């Protein structure tokens, strides 16, 4: 009886919500959502341990399991409708149905913990990549000063040409990839190289876009700018790699 009611509730949640137009569904944070369902799975574990003490607890544990498995079932349907694919969510959904039929509720609750732990790890990896791109590109100025015919001019970054000489003052981000032709400075390039301390750069040394001059003044001859800089290429790779699992994501999938 409880399983029948649970199956009906799950079907309503799964098909009813999945048929709503995409614009009607509120945006959610995948990391917070995974964390929420991870906590719910832990609660379901506790309920399944004590469910024999009271029939109401048995009903509550069944309801909790249905609740935590609803997003997995919904993802199974979405993936099948979108790509005709049967993946990890489909395997987990099958295990859920078989587990409910055989009464293996504790195993299902523990499995839910591992599934959403893996989902949270994947969401964290994606957030860190997005944060890196945002931090690096926010550091690029819109306008720069260049030296032309001995005169300093302020122009848009998009108007910079190869072999222009760009002036970079303390506290400013280097706007281009190039070579220092005059001056010396301490350059913070941790966003690109991970170095904890600023490095000293002088005439003849190369500097990269989106690094920051923390002391000194330099004149940089432009080698590449805009989409051809190293940081722009890194950003492009990261943008295109969001849908490809990295090592942390693969570890998360293994947990799931």
N, C-alpha and C positions, 0 to 999 in steps of 0.2 A: 504493500500500500504506500509506504513512505517513498519507495523507489519510483513508483508510478507518478506520484505527485511531484517528486523531484524532477523526473524526466519531463513532465509537462511544463514545470517552471523554467527549466533550462531551455526547452524548445522555444518558449515565449521570449525569454531574454535574448536567445541567440538569433532567431529569425526576425523578431519584432524590431530589435535595435539595428540589426544589420541591414534592414530594408529602408531605414531612414535615409534621406538625402545627405550627402557628405556635408553640405553647408549647415545642416541642422545640428550636427554633432559638435560639441565643444572641443576645442583643442586641449590636449592633455600633455603633461610632461612624462615621457616614457620612464624616466628614472624614478619619479615620485610614484607613478602608477605601479611599477614593479616593486618598489619598497612597500607600498600599501598592501599589495597582494601577498608579499612575502610575510608580512606581519599577520595577515589573515590566515595564511597557511599554517603559521606557527600556532595560532589560536585553534585552528581545526585539529592540529595534532593533539593539543591538550584536551579538546572535547572528545576526540575518539578514544583517548586513554580512559576517560571516566564515563563514557556513554552508557555502560551497563548498569551504572548506579541508579539511573532514573530514565524512564522512557522519554521524558522531555529532552534530556541531554542527547539521547540517540537521534531524535528529530533535529536538534540543533546542530549536531555534528554533520548530519546528512545535508542540511541546508548550507552549512559553511563550506563543505566540499563542493557543492553545486556552484556556490558563489565564486570560489577561487578558480574553478575550472571554466567558468563562462567565457572569460577573455581568450582562453586557449582554444575553446571550441569555435568562438567567433573568428579568430585568426585562421583557423583551419578552413572555414567556409570562404573567407575573403580570398585566401591564397588559391583555393580551387577555382573560384569564380574568375579571379584576375588572371592567373597564369595556368590554370589546369594542373597545378603542382600539388604533390602530396609530400610534405616535408616533416620537420621536427614537431610542429604543432599537431599535425595529423596523427603522428605516432603517439604523442602524449594523450590526445583525445581518445584514441583507441584503447590505450591502457586505462584511462579513466572509466570508460564504459565497461570494460571487462572487470575492472576492480570493483565497481559498484555491483555488478551482477554476482560476483563471487564473495562479496562482503569484506574485501581487503581495504577497509577505510583508512586504517592507520598507515599502511603502505602508500596509499594515494596522498594522504596529507603530507607525509615526509617527501614524497616525490614532488609535490607542489612547492615545497620549500626550496628544493634544489632547482626546480624549473625557474622560479622567480628570482632566485639568487643569481642564476646565470643571466637572466634578462636584465637584472640591475647592473651587472658587470658590463654587459654590452652597451647599455645606455650611458654608463659612466665613460666608457671609452669614446663613444661618439661625442659626448659633451666636451671632453677634454680636447678632442681634435677641433671642434667648432670654436672653442674658446681660444685655442692657439691662433687660428686664422683671424679671428676678430681682433685679438690683441696686437698681432703683427701689423695688420692692415690699417688699424686705427692710428698707428704710429707714423704713417706716411703723410707729409704735408700736402696741402692743395696748391700752395704757391711757394716758389723758391727764388733765391737771388742768384743771378749769374753775372759774370764779368764779361762784357763785350766791348771791345775797343777801349779798354781801360776804365770803363764805367760800370758800376754795379746797377743792375736793373732787376726789378721784381716781376716775375712772369708766372703764368700758370705752369704747374708741373707737366701738363700735357704738351706744352710748347717747347720743352727742353729738347735740344738736338744733340746728337753724338758729337763729342769733342768740345761741347760747351764746358765752361769752367763754373762750377757751382760753389757758392760760399756757404759753409756750415759753421754756425756759432755754437758755443756751449749750451747744452740743454735741448738742442735741435736734433731731429732725426735726419740721418743721411738719406736723401730722397732718391739716389741713383746708385747703380754699381759703377765704380770707377777707380781711378788712381789719384792719390794725393800729389799735387804738383807744388804745393807751398804750405808751410805750417806743420804743426804737430799737435796731436790730441790723444786723450784717453777715450777709447770707444767701447761702449757697452754693447756687446753683441750676443748676450745670453739667449735672446729669443731665437736666434738661428743656430748657435753653436753649443749653447748650454754652459758656457764658461761663466764661473761665478764672479770673477773679477774683470773690470775693464782692461783692455789691452792697449798698449801704446802703439800708435801709428804715426808715421812721419812721411816726408816726401819720398815717393817711389813705392809706397805700400798701397795695397788694394783695400778698399772698403766696400761694404755691401749696403744696399738699400734697407731701410727700417732698423738699422743699428743706430745708437744714440751717442752723440758726442757729449761726454760728461765734463770735459775740461780741455781747453785749447780751442784754437780756431784753424780751420783747414780750408784749402781750396781744392776741389776735386774735379778732375777732368772726366767727363761722362764717357763711359764705355757702353752701357745699356741703361735703358729707363723703361718705365711703364711695365707692360706685360712681359718684357724680355728680361727683367731682373730675376735674380736667384729667388728672392722671396715670393715673387709672383708665380714662378714655376712651382715652388713648394706648395703654395696655396692651391694652384690648379690640381696638383697631384692629390692633395688631401681632399679637395672637393669631390674629385672623381673616385676617391677610395672610400667614401662614406658607405657605399653599398657593398664593399668587399671586406670580408672579415679579417681583422688584424689578429695578432697573437692573443690579446686579451679577449677579443670577441670569440675566437675559437675555443679558448679555455671556458668562456661562459657557456658556449654551446655544449661543450663536453659535460659541464656540470648539469645543464638542462637534460 
